[in-house]
Amino acid sequence: MILLLLACTPEPTTEGCAACGGEGRVDTFPETTRDHVAEPIDYSDTPPTNGDHSACWTSWGAHPEEVPDEQWVHNLEHGGVVFLHHCPDGCDDEVAQVQALIDALPVDSLCEGQGVARRVVLTPDPLLDARWGLSAWGHTLSADCVDADRFTQFYLNHFGLGPEKLCNPGSDFGGVPPCQ
């Protein structure tokens, strides 16, 4: 029991980001329905953490175009973590920093043979109320800056916890929604 307690790292809470002194917060949300729907969804939380979603999920990896919420919420159901950014003035350096952080995360054994190393999506999100957001099934982290330690710990605490354990390739739609 003592070893387990020492191995667990506490979830980040509302406090300044170590990297920039800005605000950072983690929120937990109850699970709702998770049906496949064809129409756009107006999620009550930004970023969403669960709920109804598209029958198609997006491909794992980085997307320069915004991926519709309905698609990446399906990725959350598969146990993925989505890294979102809202940088109206651009943030190529930060996106590159986060991509390097993602590339350094442990390889997900479930993804072996699937052509990807881990269940992660990186995409812009113009509706985000912070510069950065991470979403996993039932949990979000919001931050004013890239905080590598917080982002890594959030991923480690929450990847693979969606109700469906899959790392199947999704749709690489190149900005054009699939399944139409």
Backbone bond lengths (Angstrom), bond angles and torsions (degrees), N, CA, C in turn:
res aa  C-N    CA-C-N  psi(-1)  N-CA   C-N-CA  omega(-1)  CA-C   N-CA-C  phi
1 M - - - 1.451 - - 1.520 110.75 -
2 I 1.305 118.33 -39.67 1.465 120.79 179.75 1.520 109.99 -65.06
3 L 1.325 118.11 -41.28 1.456 120.12 178.35 1.513 111.22 -61.25
4 L 1.314 118.04 -39.95 1.451 121.41 178.62 1.525 110.57 -62.36
5 L 1.299 117.55 -44.17 1.452 120.66 179.88 1.521 111.32 -64.61
6 L 1.303 117.55 -38.28 1.457 120.13 179.49 1.525 111.01 -71.02
7 A 1.328 117.13 -29.90 1.463 119.92 -178.27 1.521 112.25 -78.60
8 C 1.315 117.72 -24.07 1.460 120.55 -178.35 1.516 110.38 -78.18
9 T 1.292 115.69 134.83 1.452 120.85 175.71 1.511 107.25 -106.33
10 P 1.329 118.11 130.40 1.456 118.91 -177.47 1.517 111.79 -65.23
11 E 1.315 114.53 150.95 1.463 121.82 176.92 1.521 108.80 -67.89
12 P 1.333 118.11 139.56 1.458 119.47 174.52 1.529 110.29 -60.12
13 T 1.311 116.93 149.65 1.457 122.51 178.62 1.518 108.70 -122.41
14 T 1.319 117.06 -176.21 1.455 120.27 178.93 1.521 108.99 -69.37
15 E 1.298 116.07 111.73 1.458 123.25 177.49 1.515 106.89 -168.54
16 G 1.292 116.44 171.34 1.459 119.52 -178.79 1.514 112.60 -63.28
17 C 1.322 115.62 143.48 1.465 119.99 174.81 1.519 108.25 -68.89
18 A 1.294 116.30 135.52 1.454 119.78 178.78 1.523 111.51 -62.01
19 A 1.324 116.66 -32.84 1.462 120.62 -174.35 1.527 113.66 -77.11
20 C 1.348 118.06 -30.34 1.464 118.45 -174.43 1.512 113.98 -137.10
21 G 1.306 118.87 -4.67 1.456 120.96 -178.97 1.516 113.44 78.05
22 G 1.344 118.22 0.49 1.460 121.02 178.56 1.516 110.96 -79.16
23 E 1.307 114.87 -177.53 1.456 120.09 179.54 1.526 110.95 -77.99
24 G 1.299 115.40 147.69 1.445 122.86 172.22 1.514 107.08 -142.83
25 R 1.332 117.43 141.86 1.457 118.09 179.57 1.524 109.90 -148.16
26 V 1.319 114.95 150.37 1.459 122.54 174.44 1.517 107.10 -117.85
27 D 1.320 116.27 132.62 1.457 121.83 177.69 1.520 108.93 -124.33
28 T 1.324 115.59 148.81 1.458 122.69 177.38 1.522 107.74 -120.27
29 F 1.327 115.90 138.67 1.455 121.78 -175.57 1.518 109.94 -127.02
30 P 1.338 116.99 144.45 1.467 119.00 177.08 1.522 110.44 -69.95
31 E 1.331 114.62 151.71 1.464 119.28 178.07 1.516 109.63 -72.41
32 T 1.328 115.09 140.88 1.465 121.30 176.48 1.524 107.83 -114.37
33 T 1.318 117.22 -159.62 1.460 120.04 176.85 1.521 109.28 -68.21
34 R 1.316 116.60 161.77 1.465 120.36 179.03 1.522 110.38 -141.94
35 D 1.316 113.14 53.67 1.460 120.37 179.76 1.524 110.91 -85.90
36 H 1.334 115.94 155.38 1.466 121.79 173.62 1.524 108.31 -84.45
37 V 1.329 115.45 128.15 1.465 120.91 -178.96 1.523 109.40 -128.92
38 A 1.329 116.52 156.34 1.462 121.35 -178.70 1.526 112.33 -96.43
39 E 1.311 117.65 -23.17 1.461 120.21 -175.19 1.532 111.39 -93.50
40 P 1.344 116.65 159.61 1.471 120.07 175.56 1.526 110.45 -60.57
41 I 1.313 115.65 151.43 1.464 121.81 -178.04 1.523 108.75 -118.04
42 D 1.312 115.52 135.82 1.465 121.56 173.81 1.531 106.73 -98.27
43 Y 1.326 116.08 92.66 1.461 120.43 -177.91 1.528 110.08 -70.20
44 S 1.321 116.66 143.94 1.463 120.49 -178.58 1.524 112.11 -78.28
45 D 1.318 118.12 -18.91 1.465 121.69 -179.67 1.519 109.49 -118.40
46 T 1.336 115.56 143.69 1.463 121.19 177.55 1.520 108.30 -124.62
47 P 1.306 118.06 117.74 1.464 126.48 -4.43 1.524 111.03 -78.55
48 P 1.333 116.13 154.50 1.467 118.49 177.52 1.526 110.84 -67.79
49 T 1.331 115.02 157.43 1.463 119.75 179.80 1.521 112.98 -122.86
50 N 1.306 116.94 -13.27 1.460 120.86 178.67 1.520 107.45 -172.99
51 G 1.306 116.48 179.66 1.453 120.97 177.59 1.515 111.91 121.69
52 D 1.326 114.53 -174.30 1.461 120.27 177.43 1.526 108.88 -59.21
53 H 1.333 116.14 154.58 1.458 120.41 -174.72 1.524 109.84 -161.78
54 S 1.327 115.08 172.17 1.461 122.18 177.94 1.527 110.04 -65.35
55 A 1.323 115.68 152.86 1.469 120.36 174.22 1.530 110.63 -68.96
56 C 1.338 117.23 -22.00 1.467 122.32 178.88 1.520 109.67 -98.55
57 W 1.309 116.80 137.84 1.454 120.98 172.76 1.519 107.68 -109.65
58 T 1.312 116.07 159.72 1.453 120.08 -178.18 1.520 110.62 -83.99
59 S 1.307 116.11 160.36 1.461 120.10 177.36 1.519 109.04 -66.85
60 W 1.311 115.75 147.69 1.465 121.69 176.49 1.517 108.57 -68.63
61 G 1.322 117.22 145.18 1.457 121.65 176.83 1.514 112.11 120.47
62 A 1.330 115.17 -166.75 1.465 122.41 -176.15 1.519 111.00 -88.03
63 H 1.322 115.32 139.64 1.461 123.20 178.09 1.524 108.26 -127.56
64 P 1.320 118.44 120.16 1.475 119.51 178.47 1.527 112.29 -71.89
65 E 1.340 117.18 -24.06 1.454 121.38 177.72 1.522 109.16 -96.69
66 E 1.329 114.68 155.94 1.460 119.92 176.41 1.517 109.86 -63.14
67 V 1.321 116.10 129.68 1.458 122.07 174.19 1.528 106.96 -93.75
68 P 1.330 118.24 129.16 1.465 119.43 179.29 1.535 111.74 -56.52
69 D 1.330 115.58 138.14 1.469 121.21 -179.78 1.520 112.21 -50.94
70 E 1.337 116.46 -42.25 1.466 120.33 -176.06 1.527 111.84 -58.18
71 Q 1.338 116.35 -28.51 1.460 118.69 179.88 1.516 112.15 -82.38
72 W 1.337 116.82 -47.25 1.461 115.63 -177.45 1.521 113.31 -74.71
73 V 1.346 118.67 -20.06 1.472 118.96 172.05 1.532 109.06 -62.35
74 H 1.339 116.83 -33.58 1.465 119.71 175.30 1.535 109.80 -63.05
75 N 1.346 117.45 -36.97 1.470 120.56 175.71 1.531 110.85 -61.91
76 L 1.339 116.99 -37.03 1.475 120.25 177.52 1.521 109.98 -62.74
77 E 1.332 116.18 -40.14 1.463 120.33 178.79 1.532 110.82 -59.61
78 H 1.327 116.53 -29.90 1.469 121.49 178.97 1.529 112.38 -84.51
79 G 1.319 117.20 5.17 1.464 120.48 177.65 1.514 113.65 94.80
80 G 1.323 117.46 11.59 1.461 120.71 -179.55 1.519 113.27 -80.93
81 V 1.323 114.52 166.47 1.458 123.10 172.12 1.524 106.13 -121.78
82 V 1.328 116.07 132.65 1.454 121.56 -178.83 1.524 108.70 -109.62
83 F 1.329 115.68 127.53 1.460 123.86 176.39 1.525 107.01 -100.88
84 L 1.322 116.47 121.00 1.464 122.46 -175.64 1.519 109.91 -118.80
85 H 1.335 115.92 148.23 1.463 119.13 176.39 1.513 109.98 -138.94
86 H 1.325 114.61 146.04 1.464 122.34 177.29 1.524 106.51 -131.14
87 C 1.318 115.38 99.22 1.462 122.70 -175.35 1.522 108.93 -129.03
88 P 1.336 118.28 83.04 1.465 120.32 -177.46 1.526 113.43 -56.09
89 D 1.324 117.42 -30.04 1.461 121.30 179.96 1.527 112.67 -96.61
90 G 1.322 117.19 9.05 1.460 121.34 -179.08 1.517 112.06 88.73
91 C 1.323 115.70 149.78 1.470 120.23 178.40 1.528 109.58 -158.11
92 D 1.319 116.11 47.90 1.467 120.16 -178.20 1.519 112.57 -55.77
93 D 1.337 117.71 -39.06 1.468 120.46 179.69 1.520 111.06 -64.63
94 E 1.331 116.79 -40.78 1.462 120.16 179.33 1.530 110.98 -68.16
95 V 1.324 116.56 -41.39 1.472 119.90 178.53 1.531 109.29 -61.19
96 A 1.323 117.21 -42.04 1.472 120.80 177.74 1.530 110.60 -63.26
97 Q 1.325 116.54 -38.96 1.473 120.73 178.47 1.531 110.11 -64.21
98 V 1.322 117.44 -42.87 1.464 120.75 179.21 1.525 110.40 -68.80
99 Q 1.333 117.81 -38.23 1.460 119.37 176.99 1.528 110.52 -61.47
100 A 1.319 117.46 -40.47 1.473 120.80 176.87 1.528 110.56 -63.97
101 L 1.322 116.92 -39.04 1.467 121.24 177.31 1.532 109.31 -62.45
102 I 1.336 116.70 -45.80 1.469 121.22 179.33 1.533 110.05 -60.99
103 D 1.327 116.56 -44.35 1.466 120.71 -179.17 1.522 112.34 -62.80
104 A 1.331 117.30 -23.70 1.465 121.57 -179.32 1.531 112.80 -90.76
105 L 1.331 117.71 -6.23 1.466 120.33 179.16 1.521 109.95 -67.56
106 P 1.328 117.25 155.38 1.471 119.18 178.58 1.525 111.14 -58.44
107 V 1.314 115.60 145.76 1.459 121.60 176.79 1.528 108.12 -69.32
108 D 1.307 116.27 137.80 1.461 124.08 -179.35 1.530 107.52 -88.09
109 S 1.311 117.82 113.87 1.468 121.30 -176.12 1.531 111.80 -61.57
110 L 1.312 118.28 -26.57 1.458 121.10 178.36 1.531 111.54 -65.83
111 C 1.341 117.02 -23.50 1.466 121.23 -177.12 1.529 113.22 -86.62
112 E 1.324 117.53 -3.86 1.459 120.62 -179.03 1.525 110.21 -55.87
113 G 1.327 115.79 127.72 1.451 121.91 179.72 1.524 114.50 82.69
114 Q 1.329 117.67 2.78 1.465 121.60 -178.41 1.528 112.82 -100.36
115 G 1.329 117.52 -3.37 1.456 120.32 178.59 1.517 114.53 87.44
116 V 1.324 117.81 3.65 1.464 122.91 176.08 1.521 108.42 -134.91
117 A 1.320 115.47 159.15 1.462 119.43 -178.14 1.520 113.44 -94.94
118 R 1.330 116.75 -23.94 1.463 119.49 -176.32 1.525 110.20 -157.07
119 R 1.324 115.38 159.06 1.469 122.26 179.95 1.534 109.52 -86.79
120 V 1.330 115.74 80.96 1.465 122.39 -178.75 1.523 108.96 -136.75
121 V 1.326 115.61 140.99 1.462 123.11 171.72 1.527 106.43 -123.16
122 L 1.327 116.38 136.59 1.470 123.19 175.03 1.519 106.99 -122.03
123 T 1.342 117.36 120.54 1.465 120.68 -174.71 1.527 111.21 -153.01
124 P 1.334 116.80 150.51 1.465 119.04 171.84 1.531 110.65 -70.51
125 D 1.337 115.77 154.30 1.464 121.41 176.13 1.521 108.98 -146.17
126 P 1.337 118.13 101.22 1.458 120.77 -176.33 1.529 114.04 -68.55
127 L 1.324 118.87 -10.91 1.462 121.57 -179.94 1.523 113.14 -92.91
128 L 1.314 117.18 -6.44 1.458 121.59 -177.77 1.523 110.25 -61.65
129 D 1.323 118.02 137.15 1.463 121.37 -179.91 1.526 112.93 -92.40
130 A 1.305 116.65 6.45 1.472 122.93 175.14 1.525 106.63 -134.64
131 R 1.304 116.65 169.96 1.466 120.04 179.17 1.529 110.95 -68.39
132 W 1.329 116.85 -38.12 1.462 122.27 -179.24 1.524 110.58 -130.47
133 G 1.305 115.90 145.93 1.452 121.71 174.62 1.517 109.65 -145.76
134 L 1.309 115.97 143.84 1.455 122.04 173.23 1.511 106.51 -122.07
135 S 1.310 115.98 140.59 1.453 120.24 -179.38 1.523 109.20 -132.72
136 A 1.319 115.14 135.89 1.462 123.80 173.31 1.525 105.86 -134.99
137 W 1.313 118.08 168.48 1.456 121.03 -176.85 1.531 109.33 -58.11
138 G 1.348 116.40 108.13 1.460 122.21 177.22 1.519 116.09 89.58
139 H 1.347 118.74 -1.71 1.468 120.58 -174.36 1.528 111.46 -142.50
140 T 1.324 115.46 145.99 1.467 120.91 171.99 1.508 110.17 -133.65
141 L 1.316 115.01 155.18 1.453 123.40 169.76 1.522 105.88 -128.45
142 S 1.323 117.45 129.96 1.465 122.51 176.18 1.515 108.23 -118.85
143 A 1.330 116.80 141.89 1.460 120.66 -178.07 1.521 110.29 -150.37
144 D 1.315 115.42 150.22 1.466 122.14 178.10 1.515 112.50 -81.92
145 C 1.325 116.86 -9.54 1.458 120.58 -177.14 1.517 109.05 -154.93
146 V 1.315 116.03 173.54 1.460 121.01 174.86 1.523 107.70 -76.63
147 D 1.305 115.49 120.30 1.467 121.82 177.03 1.526 106.24 -123.14
148 A 1.308 115.84 93.16 1.471 121.72 -172.06 1.527 112.34 -55.09
149 D 1.315 117.60 -42.23 1.462 119.68 -178.63 1.522 111.71 -64.72
150 R 1.323 117.14 -46.56 1.473 121.17 179.17 1.523 110.79 -64.31
151 F 1.345 116.99 -45.14 1.457 120.48 -178.41 1.526 110.58 -62.02
152 T 1.317 116.66 -44.34 1.465 120.81 179.61 1.518 110.68 -62.93
153 Q 1.327 117.10 -45.44 1.459 119.81 -178.13 1.526 111.45 -66.18
154 F 1.327 117.46 -38.55 1.460 120.16 176.87 1.533 109.65 -60.04
155 Y 1.320 116.05 -46.89 1.470 119.90 178.51 1.532 110.31 -58.18
156 L 1.316 116.90 -49.98 1.465 120.42 -177.57 1.530 111.94 -61.88
157 N 1.321 116.71 -34.65 1.468 120.75 -179.57 1.532 112.81 -74.99
158 H 1.352 117.68 -24.98 1.463 118.78 -168.52 1.519 117.01 -125.22
159 F 1.340 120.34 -12.03 1.465 117.94 -178.72 1.527 109.51 -68.96
160 G 1.336 114.68 148.24 1.457 120.01 176.66 1.518 114.68 78.65
161 L 1.325 118.61 6.99 1.464 120.19 -175.16 1.524 114.37 -102.98
162 G 1.322 117.98 5.66 1.462 120.02 175.10 1.524 109.89 -66.29
163 P 1.329 117.15 162.97 1.467 119.47 -176.61 1.530 114.82 -69.39
164 E 1.338 117.42 -17.63 1.469 120.64 175.77 1.517 108.38 -116.54
165 K 1.296 117.89 127.22 1.470 122.83 -177.70 1.525 109.22 -97.66
166 L 1.351 116.13 89.26 1.460 121.15 -178.45 1.515 110.35 -137.28
167 C 1.334 116.25 146.97 1.462 121.48 172.24 1.524 109.53 -127.31
168 N 1.312 116.63 28.54 1.465 120.53 -179.56 1.518 110.34 -64.49
169 P 1.344 116.72 147.16 1.467 119.06 176.70 1.524 110.16 -60.68
170 G 1.310 115.57 142.16 1.461 120.55 177.30 1.512 109.99 -101.70
171 S 1.309 115.92 -160.90 1.454 122.16 -178.52 1.520 110.62 -89.68
172 D 1.307 116.75 124.11 1.461 121.89 174.20 1.524 106.25 -96.82
173 F 1.329 115.61 86.48 1.455 120.37 -169.24 1.515 114.45 -89.96
174 G 1.319 119.15 -3.27 1.465 121.96 174.90 1.519 113.73 54.89
175 G 1.344 117.48 35.62 1.450 120.98 178.54 1.519 113.99 91.08
176 V 1.339 117.93 -9.30 1.452 121.52 178.21 1.530 106.95 -105.87
177 P 1.334 117.64 115.42 1.472 119.09 -176.43 1.525 112.00 -54.51
178 P 1.327 117.72 133.86 1.470 121.56 178.30 1.523 111.08 -80.51
179 C 1.286 115.43 -179.51 1.460 123.43 173.06 1.522 112.20 62.98
180 Q 1.319 117.95 34.21 1.463 119.07 177.35 1.508 110.46 -114.18
